[in-house]
Amino acid sequence: MQAAGYAIPVHFLTMAPYVITVLVLVILSATHRHGAPAAPAALGRSFHASS
């Protein structure tokens, strides 16, 4: 970015991967809320091991 003439502080470049990750997780959880349920299908069911 500095080669293109933009003066971006190093702190913003260091913070960028974390901010992008949080934004992606927020977007994915917001779109998932309108689609299929977010809980596992077997939630609340008892597990019985077969012998």
C-alpha positions, 0 to 999 in steps of 0.5 A: 500500500505504501508503494501506491502512495497511501500512508496507512499506519502500521497499527491498522495493518496489524489490526486488519486480519482480526477486524476482517475475521470478526466481520466475516463471523458477524456476517455469516451468523447474521445470514445463518439466522435467516436460514437453517437453524444454528443448533445441531440436529441431535441437540437434546437427544439422549445418546445410546451406544449400540453394542 
